[in-house]
């Protein structure tokens, strides 16, 4: 996707007051970050214009966390230019002095708002994260990572010099094409294991896709929609693929093995005053067929995630060729 880049960031923080994360940890991160940024930097404050196009052009909070378009063909809420990756592992409770890590990946021109994201995360540590927003932390390090190149570099180190350096390890189309070609040479062009690492909530024909209903076409359709929207909004150019042609080809891809389960997950919504479902698929499938045309877009999907609530960490993928 010419002109479209992803910047993957890893935050390492030290917990300062007892912190307990809910099962929907990505949603907790997103809610706390939005609250911190809106309090400090949003031009609309807490008003109804937050996210409106007139403000999103000049307000970093509206642009990053609450973009809306009243007449957008995909609905009023358009894709956010980032995904959060919740802390790895099963730990939900952290004592003072313990480290905590989480990720943030930005897309396209969203990188220009990186300083606000860092300031927002620092403020989030002061205002509180987790259950009851009672857990505090301080940011120790921020690292830029490029998983396709296997490289990382320091963006911020509090103990060293506390200087913020612009991230300079973007993932671009050339690297994605090279990774897709490598997958193909290792057998992924004919047989590929696709693992859903976080709850993946897909909707096909207005119905939730459950394990027995999963098809490659259903996943690819949602992924191409997401890539198209991200590319058009944050790179300002048309997507570089023919979605109808790819979806037609996808009908020839077979699910050879299916190890999927539906897992319930809910997040608390302060705005709606209720629990909101984030449930989805977890597990893996082995795909068989002519997969080479899809590999670049699947590689992008490992960065952008796919499906509902991707910005909160849902729909994370990984790919592995199968001999």
The 8 nearest C-alpha neighbors of each residue, nearest first, counted from 0:
[[1, 172, 3, 239, 2, 238, 230, 171],
 [0, 2, 3, 172, 239, 171, 4, 236],
 [1, 3, 234, 0, 4, 107, 171, 172],
 [4, 2, 107, 0, 1, 234, 230, 171],
 [5, 3, 171, 107, 170, 106, 169, 2],
 [4, 6, 106, 170, 169, 105, 7, 107],
 [7, 5, 169, 105, 104, 170, 8, 106],
 [6, 8, 104, 144, 143, 103, 5, 145],
 [9, 7, 143, 103, 142, 102, 104, 144],
 [8, 10, 102, 142, 141, 101, 143, 103],
 [11, 9, 141, 101, 100, 102, 140, 12],
 [12, 10, 100, 140, 139, 99, 141, 138],
 [11, 13, 138, 139, 99, 137, 98, 136],
 [14, 12, 98, 136, 137, 97, 96, 99],
 [13, 15, 136, 95, 96, 97, 135, 16],
 [16, 14, 95, 136, 135, 96, 13, 17],
 [15, 17, 135, 95, 134, 14, 18, 94],
 [18, 16, 94, 134, 95, 93, 19, 15],
 [19, 17, 134, 93, 92, 16, 129, 133],
 [20, 18, 92, 129, 91, 130, 93, 21],
 [19, 21, 129, 91, 24, 130, 92, 18],
 [20, 22, 23, 24, 130, 129, 19, 91],
 [23, 21, 24, 20, 264, 91, 265, 266],
 [24, 22, 21, 26, 25, 266, 27, 265],
 [23, 25, 27, 22, 26, 21, 20, 85],
 [26, 24, 311, 85, 28, 27, 312, 23],
 [25, 27, 29, 311, 28, 24, 23, 30],
 [28, 26, 24, 30, 25, 29, 129, 31],
 [29, 27, 25, 31, 26, 30, 32, 24],
 [28, 30, 26, 32, 27, 31, 33, 311],
 [31, 29, 33, 27, 32, 28, 26, 34],
 [30, 32, 34, 28, 33, 29, 128, 123],
 [33, 31, 35, 29, 34, 30, 123, 28],
 [32, 34, 30, 36, 31, 35, 37, 29],
 [35, 33, 31, 37, 32, 36, 38, 30],
 [34, 36, 32, 38, 123, 33, 37, 119],
 [37, 35, 119, 33, 39, 38, 40, 34],
 [36, 38, 41, 34, 39, 40, 35, 33],
 [39, 37, 35, 36, 34, 40, 44, 41],
 [38, 40, 36, 37, 35, 41, 119, 44],
 [39, 41, 36, 37, 38, 42, 60, 59],
 [40, 42, 37, 44, 60, 43, 58, 39],
 [43, 41, 44, 58, 40, 54, 49, 60],
 [44, 42, 49, 46, 41, 48, 45, 47],
 [45, 43, 41, 46, 42, 37, 38, 49],
 [44, 46, 43, 47, 49, 37, 38, 41],
 [45, 47, 43, 44, 48, 49, 42, 41],
 [48, 46, 49, 45, 43, 50, 51, 44],
 [47, 49, 51, 46, 43, 50, 54, 45],
 [50, 48, 43, 47, 51, 61, 46, 65],
 [51, 49, 61, 66, 65, 67, 55, 48],
 [50, 52, 48, 53, 54, 49, 67, 55],
 [53, 51, 55, 54, 50, 56, 68, 67],
 [54, 52, 51, 55, 56, 57, 50, 48],
 [55, 53, 56, 52, 57, 51, 58, 50],
 [54, 56, 62, 61, 52, 58, 57, 50],
 [55, 57, 54, 58, 53, 52, 62, 59],
 [56, 58, 55, 54, 59, 53, 62, 61],
 [57, 59, 55, 61, 60, 54, 42, 56],
 [60, 58, 62, 61, 63, 112, 57, 55],
 [61, 59, 63, 41, 62, 58, 64, 36],
 [62, 60, 50, 55, 65, 58, 66, 59],
 [63, 61, 55, 59, 60, 66, 64, 58],
 [64, 62, 60, 61, 59, 80, 65, 79],
 [63, 65, 61, 60, 62, 79, 66, 33],
 [64, 66, 50, 61, 63, 62, 67, 49],
 [67, 65, 50, 62, 61, 77, 64, 55],
 [66, 68, 76, 75, 50, 51, 77, 65],
 [69, 67, 75, 71, 70, 76, 52, 77],
 [68, 70, 75, 71, 67, 74, 76, 51],
 [71, 69, 68, 72, 75, 74, 73, 67],
 [70, 72, 74, 68, 73, 69, 75, 77],
 [73, 71, 74, 70, 75, 68, 69, 77],
 [74, 72, 71, 75, 77, 76, 70, 228],
 [75, 73, 71, 72, 76, 77, 70, 69],
 [74, 76, 69, 68, 67, 71, 77, 70],
 [77, 75, 67, 74, 68, 66, 78, 65],
 [76, 78, 67, 75, 66, 79, 74, 68],
 [79, 77, 80, 229, 76, 228, 225, 66],
 [78, 80, 81, 64, 63, 77, 310, 66],
 [81, 79, 106, 105, 109, 63, 78, 229],
 [82, 80, 105, 104, 79, 310, 106, 83],
 [83, 81, 310, 104, 103, 312, 311, 309],
 [84, 82, 103, 312, 311, 102, 310, 25],
 [83, 85, 102, 312, 101, 103, 25, 82],
 [84, 86, 25, 101, 24, 87, 83, 312],
 [87, 85, 101, 100, 88, 84, 99, 24],
 [88, 86, 85, 89, 101, 100, 90, 84],
 [89, 87, 90, 86, 91, 85, 100, 99],
 [88, 90, 91, 87, 86, 22, 92, 20],
 [91, 89, 88, 92, 93, 87, 86, 20],
 [90, 92, 20, 19, 89, 93, 21, 22],
 [93, 91, 19, 18, 90, 20, 94, 17],
 [94, 92, 18, 17, 97, 19, 91, 95],
 [93, 95, 17, 97, 96, 18, 14, 16],
 [96, 94, 15, 14, 16, 97, 17, 93],
 [95, 97, 14, 13, 15, 94, 98, 16],
 [96, 98, 14, 95, 94, 13, 93, 99],
 [99, 97, 13, 12, 14, 96, 100, 11],
 [98, 100, 12, 11, 13, 97, 14, 86],
 [101, 99, 11, 86, 10, 12, 98, 9],
 [102, 100, 86, 85, 10, 84, 9, 99],
 [103, 101, 9, 84, 83, 8, 10, 85],
 [102, 104, 83, 8, 82, 7, 84, 9],
 [105, 103, 7, 81, 82, 6, 8, 83],
 [106, 104, 81, 6, 5, 80, 109, 110],
 [107, 105, 5, 80, 109, 4, 81, 108],
 [108, 106, 233, 3, 4, 234, 109, 5],
 [107, 109, 110, 233, 111, 106, 234, 112],
 [108, 110, 111, 107, 112, 106, 105, 80],
 [111, 109, 113, 108, 112, 105, 107, 106],
 [110, 112, 109, 113, 108, 114, 107, 115],
 [111, 113, 110, 115, 109, 114, 59, 116],
 [112, 114, 116, 110, 115, 111, 117, 109],
 [115, 113, 117, 116, 112, 118, 111, 163],
 [116, 114, 118, 113, 117, 112, 119, 59],
 [115, 117, 119, 113, 114, 118, 120, 112],
 [118, 116, 114, 120, 119, 115, 121, 113],
 [119, 117, 115, 121, 120, 116, 122, 114],
 [118, 120, 116, 122, 36, 117, 121, 35],
 [121, 119, 123, 117, 122, 118, 32, 116],
 [120, 122, 118, 124, 123, 119, 138, 117],
 [123, 121, 119, 125, 124, 120, 35, 126],
 [124, 122, 120, 126, 125, 35, 121, 127],
 [125, 123, 136, 135, 121, 122, 127, 137],
 [124, 126, 122, 123, 127, 135, 121, 136],
 [127, 125, 123, 124, 122, 135, 35, 128],
 [128, 126, 132, 135, 134, 133, 124, 125],
 [129, 127, 132, 134, 31, 133, 135, 123],
 [128, 130, 20, 132, 19, 134, 27, 131],
 [129, 131, 132, 19, 20, 21, 133, 128],
 [130, 132, 133, 129, 128, 134, 127, 19],
 [133, 131, 128, 127, 129, 130, 134, 126],
 [132, 134, 127, 131, 128, 135, 129, 130],
 [135, 133, 18, 127, 128, 17, 16, 132],
 [134, 136, 127, 124, 16, 15, 125, 14],
 [137, 135, 14, 124, 15, 13, 12, 125],
 [136, 138, 13, 12, 124, 139, 121, 14],
 [137, 139, 12, 140, 121, 11, 13, 136],
 [138, 140, 12, 157, 11, 156, 137, 13],
 [141, 139, 156, 11, 155, 138, 10, 157],
 [140, 142, 10, 155, 154, 9, 153, 11],
 [143, 141, 153, 9, 154, 8, 152, 144],
 [142, 144, 8, 152, 151, 166, 7, 154],
 [145, 143, 151, 7, 150, 8, 146, 142],
 [144, 146, 150, 148, 147, 149, 168, 151],
 [147, 145, 149, 148, 144, 150, 170, 151],
 [148, 146, 145, 149, 178, 174, 170, 175],
 [147, 149, 150, 145, 146, 174, 170, 144],
 [150, 148, 146, 147, 145, 151, 144, 168],
 [151, 149, 145, 148, 144, 146, 152, 168],
 [150, 152, 144, 143, 145, 142, 153, 149],
 [151, 153, 143, 142, 154, 144, 150, 168],
 [154, 152, 142, 155, 141, 143, 156, 151],
 [153, 155, 164, 142, 141, 163, 166, 143],
 [156, 154, 141, 163, 140, 153, 162, 161],
 [157, 155, 140, 161, 159, 158, 139, 160],
 [156, 158, 161, 139, 159, 160, 140, 155],
 [159, 157, 156, 160, 161, 139, 140, 155],
 [158, 160, 156, 157, 161, 162, 155, 140],
 [159, 161, 162, 157, 158, 156, 155, 163],
 [162, 160, 157, 156, 155, 159, 163, 158],
 [163, 161, 160, 155, 164, 156, 157, 154],
 [164, 162, 155, 154, 161, 165, 156, 114],
 [165, 163, 154, 162, 166, 155, 153, 167],
 [164, 166, 167, 154, 163, 113, 114, 110],
 [167, 165, 143, 168, 154, 164, 6, 169],
 [166, 168, 169, 165, 143, 6, 152, 164],
 [169, 167, 145, 166, 143, 144, 170, 6],
 [170, 168, 6, 5, 167, 4, 171, 145],
 [169, 171, 5, 4, 145, 6, 174, 168],
 [172, 170, 4, 174, 173, 169, 175, 3],
 [171, 173, 175, 0, 174, 176, 1, 170],
 [174, 172, 176, 175, 171, 177, 170, 178],
 [173, 175, 177, 176, 172, 171, 178, 170],
 [174, 176, 172, 178, 177, 173, 295, 179],
 [175, 177, 179, 173, 174, 178, 295, 172],
 [178, 176, 174, 180, 175, 179, 181, 173],
 [177, 179, 181, 175, 180, 176, 174, 182],
 [178, 180, 176, 182, 295, 294, 181, 177],
 [181, 179, 183, 177, 178, 182, 176, 184],
 [180, 182, 178, 184, 183, 179, 177, 185],
 [183, 181, 187, 179, 185, 180, 184, 178],
 [182, 184, 188, 187, 180, 186, 181, 185],
 [185, 183, 181, 186, 182, 180, 187, 188],
 [186, 184, 182, 183, 187, 320, 181, 322],
 [187, 185, 183, 184, 188, 320, 189, 322],
 [186, 188, 320, 183, 191, 190, 182, 189],
 [187, 189, 183, 291, 290, 186, 190, 289],
 [190, 188, 288, 187, 289, 287, 290, 186],
 [189, 191, 287, 187, 321, 286, 188, 186],
 [192, 190, 320, 187, 286, 321, 285, 319],
 [191, 193, 285, 319, 284, 318, 320, 286],
 [192, 194, 318, 284, 283, 317, 285, 191],
 [193, 195, 283, 317, 316, 282, 196, 192],
 [196, 194, 316, 281, 282, 197, 315, 283],
 [195, 197, 315, 316, 194, 281, 282, 198],
 [198, 196, 313, 315, 314, 195, 199, 281],
 [197, 199, 279, 313, 280, 281, 314, 278],
 [200, 198, 314, 279, 280, 313, 197, 306],
 [199, 201, 279, 306, 307, 198, 280, 278],
 [202, 200, 306, 208, 207, 199, 307, 203],
 [201, 203, 207, 206, 208, 205, 204, 200],
 [202, 204, 206, 205, 217, 208, 207, 201],
 [203, 205, 206, 202, 207, 208, 217, 201],
 [206, 204, 203, 202, 207, 208, 201, 217],
 [207, 205, 202, 203, 204, 208, 201, 209],
 [206, 208, 202, 201, 209, 203, 205, 200],
 [207, 209, 201, 212, 202, 213, 206, 203],
 [208, 210, 212, 211, 207, 213, 261, 280],
 [211, 209, 213, 212, 259, 260, 261, 208],
 [210, 212, 209, 213, 208, 259, 257, 214],
 [213, 211, 209, 210, 208, 214, 207, 217],
 [214, 212, 210, 211, 208, 209, 217, 215],
 [215, 213, 216, 217, 212, 218, 254, 253],
 [214, 216, 218, 217, 219, 249, 252, 213],
 [215, 217, 219, 249, 214, 218, 220, 250],
 [218, 216, 220, 214, 215, 219, 203, 221],
 [217, 219, 215, 221, 220, 216, 222, 214],
 [220, 218, 222, 216, 221, 217, 223, 215],
 [221, 219, 217, 223, 218, 222, 216, 224],
 [220, 222, 224, 218, 219, 223, 306, 225],
 [221, 223, 219, 225, 305, 224, 220, 226],
 [224, 222, 226, 220, 225, 221, 227, 219],
 [225, 223, 221, 227, 222, 226, 228, 220],
 [224, 226, 222, 228, 223, 227, 229, 221],
 [225, 227, 223, 229, 228, 224, 230, 222],
 [228, 226, 224, 230, 238, 225, 229, 223],
 [227, 229, 225, 231, 230, 226, 232, 224],
 [230, 228, 226, 232, 227, 231, 233, 225],
 [229, 231, 234, 227, 228, 233, 232, 238],
 [232, 230, 235, 236, 228, 237, 229, 234],
 [231, 233, 229, 235, 230, 234, 228, 236],
 [232, 234, 107, 230, 108, 229, 235, 231],
 [233, 235, 230, 107, 3, 236, 231, 232],
 [236, 234, 231, 232, 233, 230, 237, 2],
 [235, 237, 231, 234, 230, 238, 232, 2],
 [238, 236, 231, 239, 230, 235, 227, 234],
 [237, 239, 227, 240, 230, 236, 231, 0],
 [240, 238, 0, 237, 241, 1, 227, 236],
 [241, 239, 238, 242, 245, 0, 244, 237],
 [240, 242, 244, 243, 245, 239, 238, 246],
 [241, 243, 245, 244, 240, 246, 223, 220],
 [244, 242, 246, 245, 241, 247, 248, 240],
 [245, 243, 247, 242, 246, 241, 248, 249],
 [246, 244, 248, 242, 247, 243, 249, 241],
 [247, 245, 249, 243, 248, 244, 242, 216],
 [246, 248, 244, 245, 249, 250, 243, 251],
 [247, 249, 245, 250, 246, 251, 244, 252],
 [250, 248, 246, 251, 216, 252, 247, 245],
 [249, 251, 248, 252, 247, 216, 246, 215],
 [250, 252, 249, 248, 253, 288, 289, 247],
 [253, 251, 288, 249, 250, 287, 286, 215],
 [252, 254, 287, 286, 255, 288, 251, 215],
 [253, 255, 286, 256, 285, 287, 284, 257],
 [256, 254, 285, 286, 253, 287, 257, 284],
 [257, 255, 285, 284, 254, 258, 286, 283],
 [256, 258, 284, 259, 283, 285, 254, 255],
 [259, 257, 283, 282, 284, 256, 260, 210],
 [258, 260, 282, 210, 281, 283, 257, 280],
 [261, 259, 281, 280, 210, 262, 282, 258],
 [260, 262, 280, 279, 281, 210, 209, 263],
 [263, 261, 279, 278, 280, 260, 264, 281],
 [262, 264, 278, 279, 261, 265, 277, 276],
 [265, 263, 278, 277, 276, 262, 23, 266],
 [266, 264, 276, 277, 275, 274, 23, 278],
 [267, 265, 275, 274, 23, 268, 276, 26],
 [266, 268, 274, 273, 275, 269, 265, 272],
 [269, 267, 271, 270, 272, 273, 274, 266],
 [270, 268, 272, 271, 267, 273, 274, 30],
 [269, 271, 268, 272, 273, 267, 30, 274],
 [270, 272, 268, 273, 269, 274, 275, 267],
 [273, 271, 269, 268, 270, 274, 267, 275],
 [274, 272, 271, 268, 267, 275, 269, 270],
 [273, 275, 267, 266, 265, 268, 276, 272],
 [274, 276, 266, 265, 267, 273, 268, 277],
 [277, 275, 265, 278, 264, 266, 274, 263],
 [278, 276, 264, 265, 279, 275, 266, 200],
 [279, 277, 263, 264, 276, 262, 198, 200],
 [280, 278, 200, 198, 199, 261, 262, 277],
 [279, 281, 261, 199, 198, 260, 262, 200],
 [282, 280, 195, 260, 198, 259, 197, 196],
 [283, 281, 259, 195, 258, 194, 260, 280],
 [282, 284, 194, 258, 193, 259, 195, 257],
 [283, 285, 257, 256, 193, 192, 258, 286],
 [284, 286, 192, 256, 255, 191, 254, 193],
 [285, 287, 254, 191, 190, 253, 255, 192],
 [288, 286, 190, 253, 189, 252, 255, 254],
 [289, 287, 252, 189, 290, 253, 251, 190],
 [288, 290, 189, 291, 188, 252, 287, 292],
 [291, 289, 188, 293, 189, 288, 292, 294],
 [290, 292, 188, 294, 293, 289, 183, 189],
 [293, 291, 290, 294, 295, 289, 245, 188],
 [294, 292, 291, 290, 296, 295, 297, 245],
 [293, 295, 297, 179, 291, 296, 292, 298],
 [296, 294, 298, 179, 297, 293, 176, 175],
 [297, 295, 299, 298, 294, 293, 300, 223],
 [296, 298, 300, 294, 299, 295, 293, 301],
 [299, 297, 295, 300, 301, 296, 294, 175],
 [300, 298, 296, 297, 302, 301, 303, 295],
 [299, 301, 297, 303, 304, 302, 298, 296],
 [300, 302, 316, 298, 299, 304, 317, 303],
 [303, 301, 300, 299, 304, 298, 5, 104],
 [302, 304, 300, 301, 299, 305, 82, 309],
 [305, 303, 315, 314, 300, 309, 301, 302],
 [306, 304, 314, 222, 309, 300, 221, 303],
 [307, 305, 201, 200, 314, 309, 221, 199],
 [306, 308, 200, 309, 201, 305, 313, 199],
 [309, 307, 310, 311, 313, 306, 312, 277],
 [308, 310, 313, 312, 311, 307, 304, 314],
 [309, 311, 82, 308, 312, 83, 81, 79],
 [312, 310, 25, 26, 309, 83, 308, 313],
 [311, 313, 84, 83, 309, 25, 310, 82],
 [312, 314, 309, 198, 197, 308, 199, 315],
 [315, 313, 199, 305, 304, 197, 309, 198],
 [314, 316, 304, 196, 197, 313, 195, 301],
 [317, 315, 301, 195, 194, 196, 314, 304],
 [316, 318, 194, 301, 193, 195, 319, 315],
 [319, 317, 193, 192, 194, 316, 320, 191],
 [318, 320, 192, 191, 321, 193, 317, 187],
 [321, 319, 187, 191, 186, 192, 185, 190],
 [322, 320, 191, 190, 192, 186, 319, 187],
 [321, 186, 320, 190, 185, 187, 191, 189]]
